[in-house]
Amino acid sequence: MPDNPIISDALAHYHYLHQHPELSFEEHLTAGYVREVLERYKVSCQNVGATGVLGFIPGQDSSRTIALRADLDALPITEDSTHSILSTHPGKMHACGHDLHVSCLLGATGFLQSHRETLPQNVLLIFQAGEEVLPGGAQEVIQHPFFQSHRPEWIVALHAEPDLPVGSVGLCPGQYMASGDEIYITLEGPGGHAALPERSADLILIASHIVVALQQIVSRHASPFIPSVLTFGNICCHSVMNMIPQQVRLEGTFRTFDESWRSAAKKKIREISEAIARSMGATPSIKIVDGYPSLYNDPIKTGYTQTLLEKILGNDKVVRLSQRMTTEDFARYSQIIPATFIRLGVQSPEHVCGKLHTPEFYPDLRALDYGIRTLCEISLNPEPTCLSF
């Protein structure tokens, strides 16, 4: 890794953040650390809620603002690693790379602040709480008066990507990530002895019919041109092998890219579930929690980013990504302003970093250099010009 103050500081940020992970909306130490670094850089900042932070670097053209966003929260996972830098908070770790994202943004902040005399536009720094759990922290940022008074014309974020090698980035113009809604279906009815089903409503059987029937929502109600996923990941039932329970709970998720179809599908889920449950003698209770919307990368801004990064990193280092059905709170920004979500390579042959959201995840830290460089290039250069830290 290059020996220079920007990267050295970023590495120190990463070590601290990785050792002190905090769960969503509990990021008090993390937010305090970010504020301390911003104050050291003499960057003005504001709190967002209890654990979010906004910073601002004025540029030469006060009418233009770009926002750079990083997420602060960790996951409730116990780290399993042989690395020397490990989480000191039992049962918590940065298994999704948010410590890397924050370190890149803090590194970029130091560089941009030191070059503010030539900064062509304002830079709004977003250190967002609670990306991992609904309702997410983005909406809190968007509603904040400081964000509204410095409303950006473009917002950019990085995200660690174990499927890409260090030194490369990935982009997907247009629709990139799906919306994600949580589905909870509770069935109630008279339980009883398994040998006397005629005296009960067999809720496990009813739940099974509902799960099978709901598969037609994607296979027969969705347009084949709209990617959709409906998956039930949990059936909760406190019972034993010879008893018909009085309550069964289904938990699932629905993902898609089209907002009109998203609304129609949720209505279908309710209709089909209620009809089957009642026709078979159960009382249904259906709760659908609206999750993040789909993430849309502005084609013009993202195309510019691709051209810029190809000149900086090389054509072979900028990868065109496919759509994916995972969700991301950054999508809320993309619904109101032009956005670009960039995947940052963190894998290498000599450093197998593990997958996101697993105990083994630990990125190749040479990615810090490329992440900082990417954020700085986008912020500083209306025309592509290679930087040297």
ZAKEKE-934205 format. One record per residue (C-alpha): residue in one letter; residue number from 1; x, y, z. Coordinates in pm, 1 decimal, padded with zeros to 6 digits. Example, Ala and Ser with C-alpha at 12.3 -4.5 7.8 and 13.67 -1.06 7.14 Angstrom:
BEGIN
R rest  nr       px       py       pz
R    a   1  01230.0 -00450.0  00780.0
R    s   2  01367.0 -00106.0  00714.0
END
This chain:
BEGIN
R rest  nr       px       py       pz
R    m   1  00000.0  00000.0  00000.0
R    p   2  00139.7  00345.9 -00091.3
R    d   3  00319.1  00523.3  00194.1
R    n   4  00145.8  00862.1  00211.0
R    p   5 -00049.0  01050.4  00478.2
R    i   6 -00389.3  01012.3  00310.9
R    i   7 -00369.4  00632.9  00294.8
R    s   8 -00199.6  00604.6  00634.2
R    d   9 -00480.3  00802.5  00797.2
R    a  10 -00745.2  00597.1  00614.9
R    l  11 -00582.8  00276.5  00734.1
R    a  12 -00587.9  00405.7  01092.5
R    h  13 -00956.9  00494.5  01050.9
R    y  14 -01028.7  00145.1  00925.4
R    h  15 -00849.1 -00023.3  01214.1
R    y  16 -01043.7  00177.6  01471.6
R    l  17 -01381.4  00132.4  01302.6
R    h  18 -01329.3 -00240.0  01243.7
R    q  19 -01242.1 -00290.4  01608.6
R    h  20 -01543.6 -00092.9  01733.8
R    p  21 -01849.9 -00203.8  01532.6
R    e  22 -02193.9 -00084.3  01640.8
R    l  23 -02536.0 -00200.6  01526.9
R    s  24 -02789.8  00007.3  01335.7
R    f  25 -02894.2  00330.5  01509.6
R    e  26 -02653.7  00250.4  01793.2
R    e  27 -02344.6  00399.2  01622.7
R    h  28 -02259.5  00646.9  01901.9
R    l  29 -01884.8  00573.6  01915.7
R    t  30 -01865.6  00562.2  01537.3
R    a  31 -02044.9  00895.2  01490.7
R    g  32 -01828.6  01050.3  01762.4
R    y  33 -01516.3  00929.7  01585.4
R    v  34 -01637.0  01074.5  01253.3
R    r  35 -01713.2  01412.5  01414.0
R    e  36 -01370.8  01416.0  01578.0
R    v  37 -01197.8  01354.6  01243.2
R    l  38 -01408.7  01617.8  01063.0
R    e  39 -01330.2  01873.5  01332.8
R    r  40 -00959.5  01789.2  01303.9
R    y  41 -00987.2  01854.3  00928.7
R    k  42 -01173.4  02179.6  01009.5
R    v  43 -01482.1  02060.8  00819.8
R    s  44 -01814.3  02195.8  00945.6
R    c  45 -02057.0  01923.3  01049.5
R    q  46 -02406.8  01860.3  01181.9
R    n  47 -02563.0  01570.1  01369.5
R    v  48 -02843.7  01375.5  01203.2
R    g  49 -03058.0  01210.6  01466.3
R    a  50 -02861.6  01038.1  01740.8
R    t  51 -02594.2  00868.2  01531.2
R    g  52 -02568.5  01025.4  01186.5
R    v  53 -02331.0  01302.4  01074.5
R    l  54 -02331.6  01548.5  00784.7
R    g  55 -02026.5  01748.0  00677.0
R    f  56 -01981.4  02024.2  00421.2
R    i  57 -01685.3  02150.1  00218.5
R    p  58 -01761.5  02467.3  00016.9
R    g  59 -01639.8  02479.0 -00342.4
R    q  60 -01570.9  02751.1 -00597.3
R    d  61 -01916.7  02724.6 -00751.1
R    s  62 -02155.2  02756.7 -00457.4
R    s  63 -02454.8  02672.4 -00677.3
R    r  64 -02338.8  02314.2 -00739.3
R    t  65 -02318.2  02037.8 -00477.6
R    i  66 -02221.9  01673.0 -00498.1
R    a  67 -02295.6  01438.7 -00206.8
R    l  68 -02072.1  01150.0 -00101.1
R    r  69 -02234.5  00891.3  00125.1
R    a  70 -02098.3  00621.2  00357.9
R    d  71 -02290.2  00398.4  00600.1
R    l  72 -02189.1  00355.1  00964.8
R    d  73 -02356.9  00042.3  01101.2
R    a  74 -02228.5 -00311.2  01157.1
R    l  75 -02405.4 -00647.2  01175.2
R    p  76 -02489.9 -00887.2  01462.7
R    i  77 -02231.3 -01144.5  01348.9
R    t  78 -01944.5 -01294.3  01546.6
R    e  79 -01619.2 -01245.4  01357.7
R    d  80 -01424.1 -01554.5  01256.6
R    s  81 -01090.5 -01440.9  01129.8
R    t  82 -00718.9 -01493.3  01160.9
R    h  83 -00644.6 -01125.8  01097.5
R    s  84 -00469.3 -00921.5  01364.5
R    i  85 -00735.5 -00647.3  01358.2
R    l  86 -01057.6 -00791.7  01498.7
R    s  87 -01383.1 -00667.8  01645.5
R    t  88 -01360.3 -00600.7  02019.1
R    h  89 -01739.4 -00597.3  02052.7
R    p  90 -01862.1 -00957.9  02097.2
R    g  91 -02129.5 -01063.7  01851.8
R    k  92 -02081.6 -00757.9  01630.4
R    m  93 -01864.8 -00703.1  01324.7
R    h  94 -01836.0 -00498.4  01007.0
R    a  95 -01931.4 -00787.2  00781.7
R    c  96 -02060.8 -00564.3  00499.8
R    g  97 -01765.2 -00330.0  00456.0
R    h  98 -01919.4 -00020.0  00610.8
R    d  99 -01594.8  00045.0  00800.8
R    l 100 -01418.7  00048.9  00462.9
R    h 101 -01678.7  00287.2  00318.4
R    v 102 -01639.2  00532.0  00608.3
R    s 103 -01260.2  00512.0  00592.2
R    c 104 -01264.5  00590.1  00219.6
R    l 105 -01494.2  00887.7  00273.8
R    l 106 -01286.0  01021.7  00563.6
R    g 107 -00973.7  00983.6  00350.0
R    a 108 -01140.3  01167.5  00062.5
R    t 109 -01258.8  01436.0  00303.4
R    g 110 -00902.9  01508.4  00415.9
R    f 111 -00780.3  01534.0  00058.7
R    l 112 -01069.6  01746.9 -00065.5
R    q 113 -01050.3  01982.6  00230.8
R    s 114 -00678.4  02036.1  00167.4
R    h 115 -00763.1  02120.7 -00197.4
R    r 116 -01072.9  02331.4 -00129.3
R    e 117 -00922.8  02635.4 -00307.9
R    t 118 -00951.1  02443.6 -00636.1
R    l 119 -01262.8  02241.9 -00551.2
R    p 120 -01502.3  02317.7 -00839.4
R    q 121 -01820.7  02242.7 -00639.9
R    n 122 -01951.1  02199.4 -00287.5
R    v 123 -01917.4  01854.3 -00132.6
R    l 124 -02182.0  01729.7  00109.0
R    l 125 -02047.1  01446.9  00324.3
R    i 126 -02307.1  01196.1  00445.3
R    f 127 -02216.8  00952.4  00722.1
R    q 128 -02546.4  00769.4  00749.3
R    a 129 -02674.6  00557.2  01035.2
R    g 130 -02880.9  00241.2  01008.3
R    e 131 -02844.7  00114.3  00652.3
R    e 132 -02892.4 -00249.5  00750.3
R    v 133 -03240.2 -00236.1  00906.9
R    l 134 -03572.8 -00081.5  00814.7
R    p 135 -03669.7  00197.1  00794.1
R    g 136 -03303.6  00282.2  00727.3
R    g 137 -03125.6  00607.1  00797.0
R    a 138 -03145.0  00766.2  00451.5
R    q 139 -03489.9  00914.5  00502.1
R    e 140 -03368.9  01083.3  00821.0
R    v 141 -03084.4  01241.8  00623.3
R    i 142 -03311.2  01354.4  00339.4
R    q 143 -03551.9  01525.2  00579.3
R    h 144 -03274.3  01704.6  00769.4
R    p 145 -03269.6  02085.9  00718.0
R    f 146 -02893.5  02079.8  00651.8
R    f 147 -02943.9  01835.2  00363.8
R    q 148 -03233.0  02039.3  00226.0
R    s 149 -03036.6  02365.6  00241.8
R    h 150 -02741.3  02200.3  00061.9
R    r 151 -02947.4  01975.1 -00160.7
R    p 152 -02706.4  01800.3 -00399.7
R    e 153 -02751.9  01765.7 -00772.8
R    w 154 -02577.8  01426.7 -00762.7
R    i 155 -02503.8  01167.5 -00493.6
R    v 156 -02235.7  00894.9 -00505.5
R    a 157 -02160.3  00597.2 -00280.4
R    l 158 -01908.9  00313.1 -00272.5
R    h 159 -01976.9 -00044.2 -00163.0
R    a 160 -01725.8 -00324.4 -00108.4
R    e 161 -01756.8 -00607.5 -00361.6
R    p 162 -01580.7 -00940.6 -00294.2
R    d 163 -01652.4 -01059.6 -00649.4
R    l 164 -01430.2 -00784.6 -00794.2
R    p 165 -01050.2 -00770.0 -00763.8
R    v 166 -00872.3 -00483.9 -00589.7
R    g 167 -00806.0 -00201.7 -00832.9
R    s 168 -01135.5 -00243.9 -01015.5
R    v 169 -01483.0 -00095.8 -00979.5
R    g 170 -01825.5 -00199.9 -01104.2
R    l 171 -02112.5  00008.7 -01240.6
R    c 172 -02464.8 -00056.3 -01366.4
R    p 173 -02645.7  00237.3 -01530.5
R    g 174 -03024.3  00244.3 -01483.2
R    q 175 -03211.0  00003.4 -01257.9
R    y 176 -02954.0 -00177.4 -01047.2
R    m 177 -03092.2 -00308.9 -00716.4
R    a 178 -03442.0 -00424.7 -00626.9
R    s 179 -03699.2 -00291.7 -00387.3
R    g 180 -03753.8 -00514.9 -00085.7
R    d 181 -04070.0 -00558.2  00122.2
R    e 182 -04116.1 -00781.0  00427.1
R    i 183 -04418.6 -01013.1  00438.9
R    y 184 -04564.5 -01151.4  00762.5
R    i 185 -04867.4 -01383.0  00742.1
R    t 186 -05012.7 -01511.9  01070.1
R    l 187 -05272.3 -01789.4  01064.0
R    e 188 -05486.7 -01877.0  01365.9
R    g 189 -05744.0 -02148.4  01423.5
R    p 190 -05854.8 -02425.5  01656.9
R    g 191 -05568.6 -02663.2  01719.8
R    g 192 -05593.6 -03018.2  01835.4
R    h 193 -05467.3 -03373.0  01817.3
R    a 194 -05290.7 -03470.4  01496.0
R    a 195 -05495.9 -03790.7  01480.3
R    l 196 -05822.2 -03592.2  01477.0
R    p 197 -05773.6 -03333.4  01200.8
R    e 198 -06148.8 -03306.2  01135.4
R    r 199 -06182.3 -03120.2  01465.4
R    s 200 -05917.9 -02857.6  01381.2
R    a 201 -05800.6 -02619.5  01113.1
R    d 202 -05472.1 -02769.2  00998.5
R    l 203 -05269.6 -02448.0  00989.6
R    i 204 -04949.4 -02610.7  00863.5
R    l 205 -05137.1 -02751.4  00565.4
R    i 206 -05305.0 -02413.9  00506.5
R    a 207 -04971.1 -02233.5  00528.6
R    s 208 -04826.4 -02479.5  00277.0
R    h 209 -05111.8 -02410.5  00031.5
R    i 210 -05050.7 -02036.3  00069.6
R    v 211 -04676.5 -02065.7  00003.7
R    v 212 -04735.6 -02273.7 -00309.0
R    a 213 -05019.9 -02056.1 -00436.7
R    l 214 -04824.6 -01733.6 -00394.1
R    q 215 -04561.4 -01858.8 -00635.4
R    q 216 -04804.1 -01782.6 -00919.2
R    i 217 -04766.1 -01411.3 -00840.9
R    v 218 -04422.5 -01413.7 -01002.6
R    s 219 -04481.2 -01694.8 -01254.0
R    r 220 -04824.6 -01588.5 -01381.1
R    h 221 -04904.4 -01230.8 -01272.7
R    a 222 -04570.4 -01055.5 -01328.0
R    s 223 -04456.3 -00944.1 -01670.0
R    p 224 -04163.6 -01162.9 -01781.1
R    f 225 -03977.5 -00836.9 -01846.9
R    i 226 -03992.0 -00727.6 -01479.8
R    p 227 -03750.8 -00920.0 -01253.9
R    s 228 -03934.5 -01035.0 -00939.7
R    v 229 -03860.0 -01262.8 -00645.9
R    l 230 -04098.2 -01387.8 -00376.7
R    t 231 -03934.3 -01605.0 -00111.8
R    f 232 -04054.2 -01730.8  00224.7
R    g 233 -03757.1 -01787.2  00449.3
R    n 234 -03928.9 -01885.7  00770.6
R    i 235 -04229.5 -02081.3  00895.9
R    c 236 -04273.8 -02032.6  01269.4
R    c 237 -04474.5 -02290.0  01459.2
R    h 238 -04435.7 -02393.6  01823.2
R    s 239 -04573.8 -02743.1  01811.3
R    v 240 -04482.5 -03111.5  01819.0
R    m 241 -04519.8 -03398.4  01574.2
R    n 242 -04860.9 -03517.3  01698.6
R    m 243 -05030.9 -03180.9  01752.9
R    i 244 -05204.3 -02937.0  01518.9
R    p 245 -05097.9 -02588.1  01634.3
R    q 246 -05325.5 -02291.3  01699.9
R    q 247 -05094.6 -02045.7  01524.4
R    v 248 -04851.9 -02053.9  01231.5
R    r 249 -04650.4 -01758.5  01102.5
R    l 250 -04496.3 -01717.0  00757.3
R    e 251 -04214.4 -01468.2  00698.1
R    g 252 -04095.5 -01373.5  00352.8
R    t 253 -03967.8 -01104.6  00120.7
R    f 254 -04079.7 -00963.3 -00213.4
R    r 255 -03829.4 -00801.2 -00451.7
R    t 256 -03878.9 -00622.3 -00782.4
R    f 257 -03774.6 -00316.5 -00987.8
R    d 258 -04108.9 -00166.9 -01095.7
R    e 259 -04301.3  00045.7 -00844.5
R    s 260 -04642.8 -00006.0 -01007.2
R    w 261 -04597.7 -00382.9 -01015.4
R    r 262 -04459.7 -00372.0 -00661.7
R    s 263 -04786.4 -00221.0 -00537.4
R    a 264 -05003.1 -00459.1 -00740.9
R    a 265 -04808.1 -00764.2 -00622.9
R    k 266 -04852.0 -00676.2 -00257.1
R    k 267 -05225.7 -00646.5 -00313.3
R    k 268 -05225.7 -00992.3 -00477.9
R    i 269 -05033.9 -01139.3 -00183.7
R    r 270 -05304.4 -01018.1  00052.0
R    e 271 -05593.9 -01136.0 -00164.2
R    i 272 -05460.9 -01485.7 -00229.4
R    s 273 -05348.7 -01544.2  00129.5
R    e 274 -05676.0 -01429.4  00282.0
R    a 275 -05889.6 -01628.8  00036.6
R    i 276 -05704.3 -01955.5  00095.7
R    a 277 -05688.2 -01911.5  00472.4
R    r 278 -06057.5 -01835.6  00514.6
R    s 279 -06169.3 -02104.2  00271.5
R    m 280 -05979.2 -02363.4  00477.4
R    g 281 -06099.6 -02248.1  00818.2
R    a 282 -05816.7 -02023.8  00939.3
R    t 283 -05820.0 -01661.4  01046.1
R    p 284 -05543.4 -01468.9  00863.9
R    s 285 -05355.1 -01157.3  00971.0
R    i 286 -05131.7 -01012.0  00699.9
R    k 287 -04868.1 -00745.2  00755.4
R    i 288 -04650.9 -00615.6  00473.0
R    v 289 -04371.4 -00380.9  00575.9
R    d 290 -04266.8 -00147.6  00296.5
R    g 291 -03891.5 -00168.3  00256.4
R    y 292 -03639.0  00017.2  00043.6
R    p 293 -03736.2  00118.7 -00309.9
R    s 294 -03537.2  00004.1 -00611.8
R    l 295 -03199.1  00164.9 -00666.8
R    y 296 -03169.8  00358.8 -00992.5
R    n 297 -02830.6  00474.8 -01119.2
R    d 298 -02870.2  00787.2 -01328.8
R    p 299 -02752.6  00680.7 -01678.4
R    i 300 -02588.4  01013.3 -01768.0
R    k 301 -02403.2  01061.2 -01438.6
R    t 302 -02308.6  00694.7 -01420.5
R    g 303 -02191.7  00697.4 -01782.5
R    y 304 -01971.9  00997.0 -01702.1
R    t 305 -01834.8  00809.5 -01401.9
R    q 306 -01751.8  00510.2 -01619.0
R    t 307 -01562.4  00726.0 -01869.2
R    l 308 -01375.3  00905.6 -01591.7
R    l 309 -01274.1  00588.8 -01407.4
R    e 310 -01170.1  00410.6 -01727.7
R    k 311 -00917.2  00688.9 -01786.8
R    i 312 -00798.4  00677.0 -01425.5
R    l 313 -00793.4  00302.2 -01362.3
R    g 314 -00789.9  00158.0 -01714.7
R    n 315 -01067.6  00024.9 -01937.6
R    d 316 -01026.1 -00328.9 -01809.1
R    k 317 -01068.5 -00214.7 -01446.9
R    v 318 -01420.7 -00076.9 -01488.9
R    v 319 -01673.3 -00360.8 -01502.1
R    r 320 -02032.4 -00337.5 -01626.9
R    l 321 -02248.6 -00504.7 -01361.6
R    s 322 -02578.0 -00688.7 -01397.5
R    q 323 -02892.3 -00610.5 -01200.9
R    r 324 -02918.9 -00777.2 -00861.7
R    m 325 -03212.9 -00855.5 -00633.0
R    t 326 -03048.9 -00738.0 -00310.6
R    t 327 -03161.0 -00410.0 -00151.2
R    e 328 -02982.3 -00096.7 -00033.6
R    d 329 -03098.7  00210.0  00161.6
R    f 330 -02905.7  00429.7 -00084.8
R    a 331 -03204.8  00369.4 -00312.8
R    r 332 -03400.6  00635.0 -00123.3
R    y 333 -03159.4  00902.9 -00246.1
R    s 334 -03177.3  00767.0 -00600.4
R    q 335 -03554.5  00820.5 -00603.3
R    i 336 -03519.6  01198.5 -00556.4
R    i 337 -03182.6  01301.8 -00707.4
R    p 338 -02942.7  01159.1 -00969.7
R    a 339 -02736.4  00884.7 -00807.0
R    t 340 -02441.6  00656.2 -00879.4
R    f 341 -02369.4  00346.9 -00668.9
R    i 342 -02019.2  00209.3 -00729.0
R    r 343 -01897.0 -00137.9 -00636.9
R    l 344 -01536.3 -00133.2 -00511.6
R    g 345 -01320.7 -00443.5 -00562.1
R    v 346 -01178.1 -00589.1 -00239.1
R    q 347 -01062.9 -00937.3 -00345.0
R    s 348 -00717.1 -01057.7 -00452.5
R    p 349 -00545.2 -01394.7 -00514.0
R    e 350 -00326.2 -01346.1 -00208.5
R    h 351 -00616.7 -01223.6  00007.4
R    v 352 -00936.2 -01429.1  00007.0
R    c 353 -01166.9 -01186.3  00184.1
R    g 354 -01481.9 -01395.4  00228.0
R    k 355 -01835.2 -01300.4  00129.6
R    l 356 -02043.1 -01008.4  00253.2
R    h 357 -02251.0 -01074.5  00565.3
R    t 358 -02033.0 -01368.3  00670.0
R    p 359 -01800.8 -01405.0  00972.3
R    e 360 -01500.4 -01436.7  00740.5
R    f 361 -01538.7 -01106.5  00554.9
R    y 362 -01225.0 -00891.4  00565.1
R    p 363 -01134.8 -00682.5  00257.5
R    d 364 -00794.5 -00639.4  00101.7
R    l 365 -00710.2 -00296.0  00242.1
R    r 366 -00533.3 -00187.1 -00073.9
R    a 367 -00889.8 -00103.9 -00179.5
R    l 368 -00868.3  00207.7  00040.2
R    d 369 -00640.2  00374.7 -00214.6
R    y 370 -00879.7  00309.3 -00502.7
R    g 371 -01189.1  00403.8 -00303.2
R    i 372 -01044.4  00737.6 -00193.7
R    r 373 -00912.4  00809.8 -00542.2
R    t 374 -01253.9  00735.6 -00695.2
R    l 375 -01439.0  00972.8 -00461.2
R    c 376 -01180.0  01247.5 -00509.6
R    e 377 -01173.1  01218.9 -00888.1
R    i 378 -01550.8  01244.7 -00910.1
R    s 379 -01558.2  01546.6 -00676.4
R    l 380 -01262.3  01739.4 -00814.9
R    n 381 -01266.3  01688.8 -01187.0
R    p 382 -01530.4  01808.8 -01429.3
R    e 383 -01294.8  01658.2 -01687.3
R    p 384 -01093.2  01340.1 -01616.0
R    t 385 -00749.9  01423.8 -01476.2
R    c 386 -00533.7  01174.3 -01294.3
R    l 387 -00459.2  01260.9 -00931.5
R    s 388 -00145.1  01191.8 -00736.2
R    f 389 -00178.5  01191.8 -00359.0
END
